[in-house]
């Protein structure tokens, strides 16, 4: 199932994310969305 056009997604970061860089956070978010939407594992 895909998100419908106009859907909003709220992301809450854990405290450990404060030490992560942008690229690491982006990879983690991409992987989480892939799992959520049933895509192939990255």
MOLINCOR-V129913 format. One record per pair of residues at least 12 apart in sequence whose ideal C-beta (glycine too) atoms are under 8 Angstrom apart, sorted by the first residue. I is the first residue (numbers start at 1). GAP is how many residues later the second one is. D is the distance in Angstrom with one decimal. If there is no record, write none. Layout:
i,gap,d
I,GAP,D
I,GAP,D
This chain:
i,gap,d
1,36,7.2
1,37,7.2
2,35,6.2
3,34,7.3
9,24,8.0
11,18,6.6
13,12,7.5
30,12,6.8
